[in-house]
Structures are given as structure tokens and as C-alpha cells.
Amino acid sequence: MGSGRRPQPAPRHVRAREGIARPLSQIGFVLPGTLMSRSTRCGKPGCKCQADPPQLHGPYWEWTRKVKGKTVTVRLSDDEVARYKPWFENWRRLRELVAELQELSLRALDEERGRKK
């Protein structure tokens, strides 16, 4: 696959990568997926959730994610949300940092390919 020569990104790209790597190395546990607060209707005739205006049940916390290609939703208690919210926030931050690294890598590739022409 090619000449075997390793890419040589510009020093500014290397410094930028190091700037991404530092916070990346500090991320703790992560919980992927989406955490949402939902209110629902139960469908029982005469229930307050069927009134006009409806008084919905909840709110309930739901964590949704993909497992082996299937969507899985788990209901979490308020206590669980309080304890694990930093893990959900870490997931969001991880995705942001990876996106930054991808963009930086694409810029470095474009620049290096431009130098070869």
C-alpha cells in the first residue's frame, strides 16, 4: 500500500493534535446514547392523562442507545441520572473531540497532498 513513507503533518497540526489529546486523555467513563426526560399517556379511560388539557404521567428519564444494531431504551431513576449524568456528558465530549481530530486529520491530509503535487 504505497511507498511506506509515514505522513509528516505540519508542526502546527501536530500541536493541534496534542491540544486535542490532552482533554481526551482526561475523559473518564462514558455512557453512549441519548438521555431524555419524557412524559407519557397511559391510555386508561378516565385517567388524567386523557383529560383536556391532558396531565401527562412523568416525567420519566429514558436512556436510549444502539446494541448490536437494535435500539434499546432503559428507564432510569432520578438518582441514577444524578449519579451517571457525568458519564453521558463525557460521551458527548468524547464525540466532540473525535470530530475535532477527524477535521484536523483531513486538513493535514489535504495540506500534505498539496505539497506532493
N, CA and C of each residue as an Amber inpcrd file, in Angstrom:
protein
   351
   0.8240000  -1.1800000   0.0000000   0.0000000   0.0000000   0.0000000
   0.8720000   1.2490000   0.0000000   1.3460000   1.6680000  -1.1170000
   2.1350000   2.8860000  -1.1980000   3.5930000   2.6430000  -0.8840000
   4.3310000   3.7460000  -0.7290000   5.7780000   3.6840000  -0.5490000
   6.1900000   3.3350000   0.8730000   5.2660000   3.3300000   1.8070000
   5.6130000   3.0300000   3.1920000   6.0750000   4.2480000   3.9660000
   6.1900000   5.3920000   3.2990000   6.6020000   6.6250000   3.9620000
   5.4580000   7.1040000   4.8470000   5.7980000   7.4130000   6.0870000
   4.7860000   7.8880000   7.0270000   4.4660000   9.3520000   6.7730000
   3.2220000   9.7500000   6.9590000   2.8610000  11.1550000   6.7730000
   3.6340000  12.0420000   7.7470000   3.9460000  13.2310000   7.2970000
   4.6460000  14.2150000   8.1290000   3.7820000  15.4730000   8.2230000
   2.8130000  15.4700000   9.1450000   1.9630000  16.6570000   9.2760000
   2.7910000  17.8780000   9.6940000   2.3030000  19.0400000   9.3210000
   2.9620000  20.2900000   9.6900000   3.0150000  20.4050000  11.2150000
   4.0360000  21.0520000  11.7510000   4.1500000  21.2020000  13.2090000
   2.9080000  21.7970000  13.8590000   2.2380000  22.7270000  13.1800000
   1.0360000  23.3140000  13.7810000  -0.0810000  22.2740000  13.9150000
  -0.1430000  21.3240000  12.9740000  -1.1390000  20.2540000  13.0650000
  -0.7920000  19.2950000  14.2060000   0.4940000  19.0340000  14.3730000
   0.9370000  18.1690000  15.4760000   0.5820000  18.8190000  16.8120000
   0.8300000  20.1270000  16.9370000   0.4840000  20.8410000  18.1800000
  -1.0270000  20.8210000  18.4180000  -1.7890000  20.9970000  17.3550000
  -3.2540000  20.9740000  17.4900000  -3.7270000  19.5880000  17.9350000
  -3.1050000  18.5390000  17.3850000  -3.4600000  17.1800000  17.7950000
  -3.1560000  16.9680000  19.2720000  -2.0240000  17.4840000  19.7300000
  -1.6750000  17.3730000  21.1450000  -2.6830000  18.1250000  22.0080000
  -3.1970000  19.2510000  21.4860000  -4.2190000  20.0010000  22.2060000
  -5.5280000  19.2430000  22.3280000  -5.7900000  18.3650000  21.3950000
  -6.9830000  17.5090000  21.4610000  -6.7110000  16.3060000  22.3540000
  -5.5050000  15.7710000  22.2870000  -5.1590000  14.5640000  23.0400000
  -5.1940000  14.7960000  24.5530000  -4.8010000  16.0010000  24.9940000
  -4.7870000  16.2640000  26.4400000  -6.1730000  16.0880000  27.0620000
  -7.2060000  16.8050000  26.6010000  -8.5240000  16.5990000  27.2160000
  -9.0810000  15.2030000  26.9510000  -8.7090000  14.6200000  25.8220000
  -9.1500000  13.2680000  25.5180000  -8.6430000  12.2800000  26.5640000
  -7.4140000  12.4770000  26.9990000  -6.8260000  11.5690000  27.9910000
  -7.4550000  11.7340000  29.3780000  -8.1690000  12.8240000  29.5870000
  -8.7730000  13.0920000  30.8890000 -10.2200000  12.5970000  31.0040000
 -10.7830000  12.1380000  29.9030000 -12.1800000  11.6880000  29.9300000
 -12.2750000  10.4050000  30.7380000 -13.2520000  10.3780000  31.6100000
 -13.4890000   9.1900000  32.4240000 -14.4280000   8.2240000  31.7200000
 -15.2720000   7.5750000  32.4940000 -16.2260000   6.6210000  31.9390000
 -17.2270000   7.3390000  31.0460000 -17.7040000   6.6180000  30.0330000
 -18.6680000   7.1870000  29.0950000 -19.8650000   6.2530000  28.9510000
 -21.0350000   6.8490000  28.8070000 -22.2460000   6.0910000  28.5010000
 -22.7930000   6.6350000  27.1860000 -22.7210000   5.8170000  26.1320000
 -23.1960000   6.2730000  24.8320000 -24.7160000   6.2810000  24.7580000
 -25.2220000   7.1150000  23.8990000 -26.6480000   7.1560000  23.6700000
 -27.2290000   8.5020000  24.0440000 -28.5430000   8.5110000  24.2210000
 -29.2780000   9.7420000  24.4950000 -30.0410000   9.5990000  25.8010000
 -29.9510000  10.6140000  26.6200000 -30.6960000  10.6820000  27.8770000
 -31.7870000  11.7200000  27.6920000 -33.0360000  11.2900000  27.8890000
 -34.1710000  12.1890000  27.6860000 -35.1620000  12.0900000  28.8320000
 -35.8460000  13.1850000  29.0670000 -36.9410000  13.2180000  30.0230000
 -38.2360000  13.1610000  29.2180000 -39.1040000  12.2100000  29.5530000
 -40.3540000  12.0430000  28.8030000 -41.5510000  12.0390000  29.7440000
 -42.6500000  12.5240000  29.2200000 -43.9420000  12.4210000  29.9020000
 -44.8480000  11.6420000  28.9620000 -45.7270000  10.8070000  29.5330000
 -46.4900000   9.8920000  28.6920000 -47.9710000   9.8650000  29.0490000
 -48.7410000   9.2700000  28.1450000 -50.1530000   8.9530000  28.3730000
 -50.2360000   7.4460000  28.5730000 -51.1130000   7.0250000  29.4800000
 -51.2150000   5.5890000  29.7480000 -52.2930000   4.9080000  28.9080000
 -53.2980000   5.6380000  28.4610000 -54.3490000   5.0370000  27.6450000
 -55.5420000   4.5400000  28.4330000 -55.5190000   4.6390000  29.7520000
 -56.6710000   4.1940000  30.5520000 -57.7940000   5.2240000  30.4460000
 -58.9970000   4.7910000  30.1040000 -60.1140000   5.7310000  30.0180000
 -60.3500000   6.4150000  31.3740000 -60.6070000   7.6930000  31.3490000
 -60.8830000   8.4390000  32.5720000 -59.6440000   8.8960000  33.3210000
 -58.4570000   8.5030000  32.8750000 -57.2280000   8.9210000  33.5410000
 -56.9750000  10.3930000  33.2550000 -56.2960000  11.0570000  34.1690000
 -55.9870000  12.4810000  33.9990000 -55.1670000  12.7520000  32.7420000
 -54.4570000  11.7370000  32.2600000 -53.6510000  11.9330000  31.0510000
 -54.5290000  12.0000000  29.8020000 -55.8010000  11.6210000  29.9380000
 -56.7390000  11.6700000  28.8170000 -57.5910000  12.9330000  28.8450000
 -57.4540000  13.7360000  29.9010000 -58.2790000  14.9370000  30.0750000
 -57.9220000  15.9930000  29.0400000 -58.7210000  17.0500000  29.0310000
 -58.4500000  18.1820000  28.1420000 -58.3320000  19.4310000  28.9910000
 -57.1470000  19.9780000  29.2210000 -55.8620000  19.5210000  28.6850000
 -55.3420000  18.3190000  29.4610000 -54.5210000  17.5030000  28.8060000
 -54.0080000  16.2990000  29.4770000 -52.9870000  16.6440000  30.5650000
 -52.9950000  15.8490000  31.6220000 -51.9670000  15.9180000  32.6630000
 -51.1530000  14.6300000  32.5430000 -50.0660000  14.7330000  31.8300000
 -49.2760000  13.5480000  31.4900000 -48.5690000  12.9540000  32.7090000
 -48.2820000  11.6580000  32.6150000 -47.5280000  10.9550000  33.6500000
 -46.0390000  11.2550000  33.4710000 -45.3320000  11.3290000  34.5710000
 -43.8960000  11.5660000  34.4840000 -43.5440000  12.9030000  35.0800000
 -42.4190000  13.4340000  34.7760000 -41.5050000  12.9530000  33.7240000
 -40.6970000  11.7280000  34.1690000 -40.3470000  10.9130000  33.1710000
 -39.5130000   9.7370000  33.3680000 -38.2340000   9.9240000  32.5620000
 -37.1200000   9.4540000  33.1200000 -35.8400000   9.5150000  32.4200000
 -35.6660000   8.2530000  31.5930000 -35.3160000   8.4250000  30.3270000
 -35.0600000   7.2920000  29.4430000 -33.6980000   7.4330000  28.7810000
 -32.9550000   6.3390000  28.7900000 -31.6440000   6.2650000  28.1430000
 -31.8040000   5.3370000  26.9400000 -31.5420000   5.8660000  25.7490000
 -31.6880000   5.1090000  24.5130000 -30.3290000   5.0000000  23.8420000
 -30.0220000   3.7850000  23.3700000 -28.7570000   3.5500000  22.6760000
 -28.9230000   2.3640000  21.7490000 -27.9380000   2.1600000  20.9030000
 -27.9310000   1.0150000  19.9910000 -27.0740000  -0.0960000  20.5820000
 -27.6090000  -1.3100000  20.5530000 -26.8910000  -2.5050000  20.9890000
 -27.0350000  -3.5430000  19.8840000 -25.9170000  -3.8840000  19.2590000
 -25.9070000  -4.8510000  18.1500000 -26.9260000  -4.4710000  17.0840000
 -26.9880000  -3.1850000  16.7610000 -27.8610000  -2.7080000  15.7010000
 -29.3100000  -2.4890000  16.0980000 -29.6480000  -2.7710000  17.3470000
 -31.0310000  -2.5880000  17.7940000 -31.1020000  -1.4740000  18.8300000
 -32.1880000  -0.7110000  18.7730000 -32.3880000   0.3620000  19.7380000
 -32.8720000  -0.2280000  21.0550000 -32.1920000   0.1530000  22.1290000
 -32.5420000  -0.3050000  23.4670000 -32.8270000   0.9290000  24.3160000
 -33.9470000   0.9050000  25.0130000 -34.3170000   2.0110000  25.8950000
 -34.4500000   1.4810000  27.3090000 -33.8230000   2.1850000  28.2460000
 -33.8520000   1.8120000  29.6600000 -34.3620000   3.0080000  30.4440000
 -35.2790000   2.7670000  31.3630000 -35.7650000   3.8420000  32.2250000
 -34.8320000   3.9490000  33.4240000 -34.4180000   5.1860000  33.7370000
 -33.5160000   5.4410000  34.8520000 -34.2270000   6.2580000  35.9210000
 -33.8550000   6.0140000  37.1630000 -34.4040000   6.7890000  38.2760000
 -33.7130000   8.1470000  38.3320000 -34.3040000   9.0770000  39.0730000
 -33.6790000  10.3820000  39.2660000 -32.2990000  10.2270000  39.8960000
 -32.1790000   9.2920000  40.8380000 -30.8930000   9.0550000  41.4980000
 -29.8500000   8.5470000  40.5060000 -30.2520000   7.6270000  39.6480000
 -29.3080000   7.1140000  38.6400000 -28.8740000   8.2230000  37.6810000
 -29.8120000   9.0570000  37.2830000 -29.4680000  10.1620000  36.3850000
 -28.4600000  11.0860000  37.0600000 -28.6910000  11.3960000  38.3260000
 -27.7730000  12.2780000  39.0590000 -26.3740000  11.6550000  39.1400000
 -26.3080000  10.3520000  39.3820000 -25.0070000   9.6890000  39.5080000
 -24.2810000   9.5300000  38.1880000 -25.0180000   9.2230000  37.1190000
 -24.3830000   8.8780000  35.8450000 -24.3870000   9.9930000  34.8180000
 -24.9850000  11.1260000  35.1240000 -25.0140000  12.2310000  34.1590000
 -23.6140000  12.6250000  33.6770000 -22.6000000  12.6610000  34.5680000
 -21.2460000  12.9660000  34.0590000 -20.7600000  11.9750000  32.9980000
 -21.1790000  10.7330000  33.0740000 -20.7630000   9.7390000  32.0840000
 -21.4070000  10.0360000  30.7270000 -22.6720000  10.4840000  30.7450000
 -23.3260000  10.8940000  29.4990000 -22.6420000  12.1410000  28.9280000
 -22.2860000  13.0810000  29.8120000 -21.5780000  14.2920000  29.3740000
 -20.2020000  13.9410000  28.8180000 -19.5230000  12.9550000  29.3950000
 -18.2290000  12.5030000  28.8760000 -18.3810000  11.9330000  27.4720000
 -19.4700000  11.2200000  27.2170000 -19.7210000  10.6580000  25.8890000
 -19.8460000  11.7830000  24.8640000 -20.5980000  12.8170000  25.2320000
 -20.7810000  13.9550000  24.3340000 -19.4270000  14.6260000  24.0440000
 -18.6320000  14.8250000  25.0960000 -17.3240000  15.4600000  24.9430000
 -16.3860000  14.5890000  24.0990000 -16.4200000  13.2870000  24.3050000
 -15.6030000  12.3680000  23.5210000 -15.9310000  12.4970000  22.0380000
 -17.2050000  12.5260000  21.7130000 -17.6120000  12.6680000  20.3150000
 -17.1450000  13.9930000  19.7300000 -17.2200000  15.0750000  20.5080000
 -16.7430000  16.3750000  20.0400000 -15.2460000  16.3330000  19.7400000
 -14.4760000  15.7460000  20.6560000 -13.0250000  15.6880000  20.4700000
 -12.6420000  14.8130000  19.2810000 -13.3320000  13.7020000  19.1090000
 -13.0480000  12.8340000  17.9660000 -13.3700000  13.5670000  16.6650000
 -14.4660000  14.3160000  16.6320000 -14.8110000  15.0910000  15.4390000
 -13.7310000  16.1370000  15.1470000 -13.2150000  16.8030000  16.2030000
 -12.1290000  17.7650000  16.0140000 -10.8960000  17.0810000  15.4330000
 -10.5590000  15.9060000  15.9590000  -9.3930000  15.1730000  15.4750000
  -9.5840000  14.7490000  14.0190000 -10.7880000  14.3390000  13.6580000
 -11.0560000  13.9640000  12.2680000 -10.8830000  15.1600000  11.3390000
 -11.4390000  16.3040000  11.7230000 -11.3120000  17.5090000  10.8970000
  -9.8480000  17.9200000  10.7530000  -9.1210000  17.8890000  11.8560000
  -7.7010000  18.2240000  11.8170000  -6.9490000  17.2650000  10.8970000
  -7.2410000  15.9900000  10.9910000  -6.5750000  14.9910000  10.1520000
  -6.8670000  15.2270000   8.6760000  -8.0980000  15.5790000   8.3580000
  -8.4510000  15.8660000   6.9660000  -7.7060000  17.0970000   6.4490000
  -7.5960000  18.1340000   7.2830000  -6.8310000  19.3240000   6.8800000
  -5.3610000  18.9720000   6.6560000  -4.7940000  18.1720000   7.5670000
  -3.3920000  17.7720000   7.4310000  -3.1890000  16.9400000   6.1620000
  -4.1210000  16.0450000   5.8700000  -4.0410000  15.2360000   4.6500000
  -4.0900000  16.1250000   3.4100000  -5.0470000  17.0380000   3.3800000
  -5.1690000  17.9300000   2.2220000  -3.8910000  18.7350000   2.0230000
  -3.3500000  19.2300000   3.1270000  -2.1280000  20.0270000   3.0310000
  -0.9550000  19.1810000   2.5400000  -0.8080000  17.9900000   3.0840000
   0.3120000  17.1310000   2.6720000   0.1670000  16.7060000   1.2040000
  -1.0410000  16.3850000   0.7970000  -1.2530000  16.0030000  -0.5960000
  -0.9630000  17.1770000  -1.5260000  -1.2850000  18.4070000  -1.0600000
  -0.9970000  19.6000000  -1.8550000   0.4920000  19.8200000  -2.0260000
   1.2880000  19.4640000  -1.0080000   2.7550000  19.6240000  -1.0900000
   3.3650000  18.6160000  -2.0480000   2.7280000  17.4490000  -2.2030000
   3.2860000  16.4010000  -3.0570000   3.1120000  16.7040000  -4.5360000
   2.1430000  17.5360000  -4.8810000   1.8390000  17.7950000  -6.2980000
   2.9040000  18.6200000  -6.9520000
